[in-house]
Amino acid sequence: MPNHYKSVPNMWGDHRYEDIKGALEPLDEFARKMELKWGVDKLIKLVTPGTADKFRLAETNFNKAADLDDHFAFIRKTENLLKGWKFMDKEAEKLGHKASTDKVWHFEFEGERFCFAQSFSDLALINEADYDRGFTIRELALIIFEHDEKSKEFKKVKEAFKTSQIINFESKKHKTEKIKLEDLDDEIPF
C-alpha cells in the first residue's frame, strides 16, 4: 500500500461507529441538499472569502478528527461543519445569489458534475461552467428506453419492483458452448 494512504482509524470498526454514523447522516444529508440547491462545489464560491476560508478550515478539522480515536471530538467537528454549511447558505442568499431552480438538479458521480433539468429552458438558466454534462428529463427517458440495450432488463426490473434501486451494472458473457454427455460421465470418487 502506498505511504500516502492512511489506515482506517480504530474508531470505525468498534461500537462507536453508530455514534459517528448518527453524526454523519445529518451532515451528509444537508450537504447533499446544498449541492442540489446551489450546484456541486458552487456554494463556497458564492460567499465572502473570509467565510470560505473558515469553512475550508472546518473541513480540514473535520478530516483530522476522523483520524483520531476520539468520537466526541469528531462529533463536535461534524456539528461545526454542519453550522458552516448553514451559514454559507444564509450568507449566499444575503449577498443576493439565487439558488438553482427547483426544476434543475445537480449531481456528482465518478468525479463528473451532472445537471438534470425538466426542460431545455430550465437548463438554459444554469451557468454552463457549473456542470460537465446537462440533460433534460426527456433526454434521460430516451437514453434509458430507446438507446440503451441494457436498459431493457432494467425496465423489466423497475416494472416488477417499482421501489428497486439500480446500483451498478456490468456485462457478463455466458458460455454458449454445449456440454457433452461424456463430460458428465466422470467417475464418482466414493
C-alpha positions as CSV (number, residue, x, y, z in Angstrom):
1,M,0.0,0.0,0.0
2,P,1.4,3.4,-0.9
3,N,2.5,5.7,2.0
4,H,0.0,8.4,1.2
5,Y,-2.9,6.1,2.1
6,K,-3.9,6.4,5.8
7,S,-5.1,3.3,7.6
8,V,-8.7,3.3,8.7
9,P,-8.9,4.6,12.3
10,N,-9.8,2.2,15.0
11,M,-13.0,4.1,15.8
12,W,-14.6,3.0,12.5
13,G,-14.6,-0.7,13.4
14,D,-15.8,-0.7,17.0
15,H,-19.0,0.1,18.9
16,R,-18.6,3.9,18.4
17,Y,-19.4,3.5,14.7
18,E,-23.1,4.0,15.4
19,D,-22.4,7.3,17.3
20,I,-20.3,8.5,14.3
21,K,-22.8,7.3,11.8
22,G,-25.5,9.2,13.7
23,A,-23.4,12.4,13.4
24,L,-22.5,11.9,9.7
25,E,-26.0,11.2,8.4
26,P,-27.4,14.7,9.1
27,L,-24.2,16.3,7.7
28,D,-24.3,14.3,4.6
29,E,-28.0,15.0,4.1
30,F,-27.6,18.7,4.5
31,A,-24.5,18.9,2.2
32,R,-26.5,16.9,-0.4
33,K,-29.4,19.4,-0.1
34,M,-27.0,22.3,-0.5
35,E,-25.5,20.8,-3.7
36,L,-28.9,20.2,-5.1
37,K,-29.9,23.8,-4.2
38,W,-26.7,25.6,-5.3
39,G,-24.9,23.2,-7.5
40,V,-21.9,20.9,-6.8
41,D,-18.9,22.9,-5.3
42,K,-20.8,26.1,-6.0
43,L,-21.9,27.5,-2.6
44,I,-18.4,28.1,-1.3
45,K,-17.7,30.3,-4.3
46,L,-20.7,32.5,-3.5
47,V,-19.7,33.6,0.0
48,T,-17.2,36.1,1.2
49,P,-13.5,35.0,1.2
50,G,-13.5,35.0,5.0
51,T,-16.4,32.7,5.2
52,A,-15.0,30.4,2.5
53,D,-11.7,30.2,4.4
54,K,-13.4,29.4,7.7
55,F,-15.4,26.7,6.0
56,R,-12.3,25.1,4.5
57,L,-10.7,25.2,7.9
58,A,-13.8,23.5,9.4
59,E,-13.5,20.8,6.7
60,T,-9.8,20.3,7.5
61,N,-10.6,20.0,11.2
62,F,-13.3,17.5,10.4
63,N,-11.0,15.4,8.4
64,K,-8.3,15.5,11.1
65,A,-10.9,14.5,13.7
66,A,-11.8,11.5,11.6
67,D,-8.3,10.2,12.0
68,L,-8.4,10.5,15.8
69,D,-9.7,7.9,18.3
70,D,-12.0,10.5,20.0
71,H,-15.5,10.2,18.7
72,F,-16.7,13.2,20.9
73,A,-14.2,15.4,19.1
74,F,-15.3,14.0,15.8
75,I,-19.0,14.8,16.6
76,R,-18.1,18.4,17.6
77,K,-16.2,18.9,14.3
78,T,-19.2,17.4,12.4
79,E,-21.6,19.8,14.2
80,N,-19.3,22.7,13.4
81,L,-19.1,21.7,9.7
82,L,-22.9,21.5,9.6
83,K,-23.1,25.0,11.1
84,G,-20.7,26.1,8.3
85,W,-23.0,24.8,5.6
86,K,-26.0,26.5,7.1
87,F,-24.1,29.8,7.5
88,M,-22.9,29.7,3.9
89,D,-26.4,29.1,2.7
90,K,-27.7,32.1,4.5
91,E,-24.8,34.3,3.5
92,A,-25.1,33.5,-0.2
93,E,-28.8,34.4,0.0
94,K,-28.0,37.7,1.8
95,L,-25.4,38.5,-0.8
96,G,-28.2,38.3,-3.4
97,H,-27.3,35.0,-5.0
98,K,-30.1,32.9,-6.4
99,A,-30.3,29.2,-5.8
100,S,-30.9,26.9,-8.7
101,T,-34.5,26.5,-9.7
102,D,-36.4,23.5,-8.3
103,K,-36.7,22.4,-11.9
104,V,-32.9,21.7,-12.1
105,W,-30.9,19.1,-10.1
106,H,-27.2,18.9,-9.7
107,F,-25.5,15.6,-9.1
108,E,-21.9,14.5,-8.9
109,F,-20.9,11.0,-10.0
110,E,-17.5,9.5,-10.5
111,G,-16.0,13.0,-10.4
112,E,-18.2,14.4,-13.1
113,R,-20.8,17.1,-12.4
114,F,-24.2,16.5,-14.0
115,C,-27.2,18.8,-14.3
116,F,-30.6,17.4,-14.9
117,A,-33.5,19.8,-15.9
118,Q,-37.2,19.4,-16.6
119,S,-36.8,21.3,-19.9
120,F,-34.2,23.0,-22.2
121,S,-35.4,26.4,-21.0
122,D,-34.7,25.3,-17.4
123,L,-31.2,24.1,-18.3
124,A,-30.5,27.4,-20.1
125,L,-30.9,29.2,-16.7
126,I,-27.8,27.4,-15.3
127,N,-24.3,28.6,-16.0
128,E,-22.6,26.1,-18.2
129,A,-19.4,26.3,-16.1
130,D,-21.4,24.8,-13.2
131,Y,-21.7,21.3,-14.8
132,D,-19.9,19.0,-17.1
133,R,-22.9,17.4,-18.8
134,G,-26.5,18.5,-18.8
135,F,-29.6,16.5,-19.7
136,T,-33.3,17.1,-19.8
137,I,-35.7,14.6,-18.3
138,R,-36.9,13.7,-21.8
139,E,-33.3,13.0,-22.9
140,L,-32.8,10.7,-20.0
141,A,-36.0,8.8,-20.9
142,L,-34.8,8.5,-24.5
143,I,-31.4,7.2,-23.3
144,I,-33.0,4.7,-20.9
145,F,-35.8,3.3,-23.1
146,E,-34.7,3.7,-26.7
147,H,-30.9,3.9,-27.0
148,D,-29.5,1.5,-24.3
149,E,-29.9,-2.2,-24.9
150,K,-29.1,-2.8,-21.2
151,S,-32.0,-0.8,-20.1
152,K,-34.5,-3.3,-21.4
153,E,-33.6,-5.6,-18.5
154,F,-33.7,-2.6,-16.1
155,K,-37.1,-1.7,-17.4
156,K,-38.4,-5.2,-16.6
157,V,-37.0,-5.0,-13.1
158,K,-38.4,-1.5,-12.5
159,E,-41.8,-2.5,-13.7
160,A,-41.9,-5.6,-11.5
161,F,-40.2,-4.0,-8.4
162,K,-41.1,-0.3,-8.6
163,T,-39.1,0.7,-5.5
164,S,-36.0,-1.3,-6.5
165,Q,-32.7,0.6,-6.8
166,I,-30.1,0.1,-9.6
167,I,-26.7,0.5,-8.0
168,N,-24.4,-0.8,-10.8
169,F,-24.4,-2.9,-13.9
170,E,-21.9,-4.9,-15.8
171,S,-22.0,-7.0,-18.9
172,K,-21.3,-10.7,-18.4
173,K,-20.9,-13.1,-21.3
174,H,-22.1,-16.6,-20.6
175,K,-20.5,-19.6,-22.2
176,T,-22.6,-20.8,-25.1
177,E,-20.8,-24.0,-25.8
178,K,-22.8,-27.1,-25.2
179,I,-21.8,-29.6,-22.5
180,K,-21.1,-33.0,-23.9
181,L,-22.7,-36.1,-22.2
182,E,-19.3,-37.7,-21.9
183,D,-18.0,-34.7,-19.9
184,L,-20.7,-35.5,-17.3
185,D,-19.9,-39.2,-17.2
186,D,-17.0,-39.0,-14.8
187,E,-16.4,-41.4,-12.1
188,I,-17.8,-40.6,-8.6
189,P,-15.0,-40.8,-6.1
190,F,-16.9,-42.6,-3.3
